[in-house]
């Protein structure tokens, strides 16, 4: 069984083209700005058979066109790597393009196999500076950077996603360190700067959780333009979503 939080049909935000997005339950990171805090607890969600998800993807395949497909997001999909592997094999057998949106923070044999079955990884690097990464997510970024290196070494294409949180991940110094570290990677097809937003705040209130970035304002156009300019010094295909 695969533990699913929710679905989005005809998604245009998580990977190329039109996509069926499957949000999975459970995450080991505790990002202060998480827009889906209700996906964090591994005990939530709806147990779903791989066949059910496969049928949904096949029934929507006509809408995917040449670029679209299915995206697994979350939460953190690699927590359920073992259950996802047979489904990924069936999706591939049906000619469906697979995206995996991951923080890259988990590594074992099953995760490695899952990445090798994935057509495109959307790799969320929250912060390059290790201390600020831990402050932002509660976890080390060491494995995330190792995952990026593995994707490069094994010629697995990926998009680099970076949430620009004012005061937490928007310093020019940290962005430059990330750029210097990954600029030579041939497998990075695109860099997406994701503006910080407060769309999940009401969920924290409903869950009785404290939203710890109450004082942080959303990015100004100038902040986004400045970050994009720095990223473009290191990477060719940079977009702000």
N, C-alpha and C positions, 0 to 999 in steps of 0.2 A: 504493500500500500504506500501511496505517496500522500503526504500531509499537505493539503492545499489550503491557502488562505482565501484566495479569490482569483477571478479571471478578468481580463480586459480584451474584448474583441476589437479588431481594427485599430490596434494601438500604433501610433506613429512615432513614439518617443524612445522606445527601447530596441534600437537596432534598425537596419535598413528596411524600407518599404512598409507595407501594412502587415501587422503581426498579431497573432494570438499571444497575449502575455499571461503567463501562469505565475501568480505570486505564491511562493511556497512559505510554509510556516517555520519559524525558528531561526535565530541568529545569535552568534557568540559575541558580536560587537555590540557596544552600547553607545552609538553615535549620539552626541548631545542634541543634534538637529534632526534625528530620525523622523521622517514624515510618516512612517508606518509602524509606530511603536506597538501596535496590536499584532504585528507579525513576529515579535521578538521571542515570545514564550514558545518553547518547542511543544508544549502540551496543547496549544490551541489548534485551530484548523479543522479541516474535514478530510478524513481518510478516503482516498480516491484510488481506484484501480488504474494502472497504466493504460489499460484498454480504453477506459473512458476518455482519458486525455488524448490518446491516439485518434479515436473516432472524432473527437471535436476538431482536432487539427486537420484531419483528412476532409471533414465536411466543409471546412473553411478554405481549403487549399486553392480553390478557384479564385478567391479574392486576393491571394498572396502575390500573384503576378511573378515576375522574374526575380524581384529583390526580396520579397517578404518571406514570412515563415513563422516560426514559433520562438518565443523568448521565455526563458525561465528566470524569474527574478525572486524577490523576497522582501524580507527575510534573507537567508543565505542558502541558495540551492545546494551547495556542495555538502551541507550537513546531511542531505539525503542522497548522496552520490550512489550508494549501492542500489537503492530502489530505482534510481533514474536510469542507470546503465541499460537495462533491457528496453526501456521506453525509447531511449536515444537511438538504439540499434533499429528499432521498428520505424521510427520517424525517418531515419536515413534510408531505410529500405523503401519507404514511400516517397522518397525524393523531396522531403521537407527540410528547409534550411533551419538550422538550430543556432540560436544565440543563448549564451549563458551570462547573466549579469551577476558578478561575484566580487567580493572584497578580497579574494585571493588569500584569505587568512588561514585556510585549512589545507593540510596536505597529507595524503596517504595514498596507497595503491589505487583505491577506488576513485578518488578525486582525479588522480593522474589519468586513469582510463576515461573518466567522464570528459576531461578537457580534450583528450585525443579524439573523442567522438563529436566534439563541438565544432561547428563551422566558424563561429565568430564569438570571441569572449569580450564582454564589456567589463573591463577591469577597473574597479573603483579604487583609486589611490587617494586616501583621505588626506594625507599629509606626508611629506618626505622626511621632515624632522622627527626623529623617533620620540622625543619627549612630548612634543606638541601633538603627535599622533595618539600617544597614550592618553593625553589629557582630553582629546576630542572623542576617542572611541573606547577607552578603557582597555585597549589591547596594543601589543607591539605591532609594528609594520614590517618586521623582518621577513615573515613568511610571504606577505603581499609582494614585496620586492623580489623575493626568490621565485615566486610564481610568474612575475613578469619576465624574469630571466629565463625560466623554463619555456614559456611561450615563445620567446625569441629564439632560443636554441633549437626548439623542435618545430620551428616554422609554422606556428599556429597564429593566424592573424587575430589582432585584438584592437579594440578602441580603448583609449585611456580616458577615464572619466574623473573629473576633479570638481568637487563642490567648493565654491569660493565663499567661505564663512568669514565675515569681517572680524578681525582680531584673532582669528584662529588658524586660518589657512590661506590668508590673502597677502602675506608678506612677500615682497619681491625676492628677498633672499632665499626663502624656502622654495619658491617656484623655480628660481634659477638653479638651485641644487638638484631639483627633480629633472629639469631640462638637461643639465650637464650629465646626469646619470643615465638618462634614457634616450638622449637625442640620436644616438647612432643605431637605435633599434629599427630594423627593417620591417618588422611585423606590425608596428603601430600604424594602422591605416587612417586613424582620425583621433584628434584630441577634442573632447567635449568639456567645455567649462559650464558647469551647472550652477546657476545663481542660487544663493541661499534663499529659502523661503520659509514662511511660518504656517504653511497650509495644514500641518499636522497638529497644531497647538490644541485645537478643540478635542482631539483624541486623548491627549494627556489629561485634560480636565475631566473627560468622561471616565478615564481609567483611574482617576485619583492620583496621578503621577505629577510631580513637579516638572515643569518645562524650564530647564536651567539657562536657556539663552533668551529669556524674556527681554533683556535689555539690548539684544543685538538687532540692529535694524537691517532690512533687506538691502542688497547691493545698490549703489547708485550707478547710473550709466557710466560715469567716469571710472569707478572702481573696476567695472567689468571690462571697459575698453583698455584700461591700464594692464590688467592681467592678460588679456588677449594679446596685447602687443608684446609682452614678455614671452608668452608661450610661443608666439610666431617666430621668435629668434631661434628657437630650437626645433620646432616641428612645422611641417608644411601644411597639413590639413587641420586647421584649428577653427572650431565653431563655438559660439556661445548659444546655449539652448534657451 
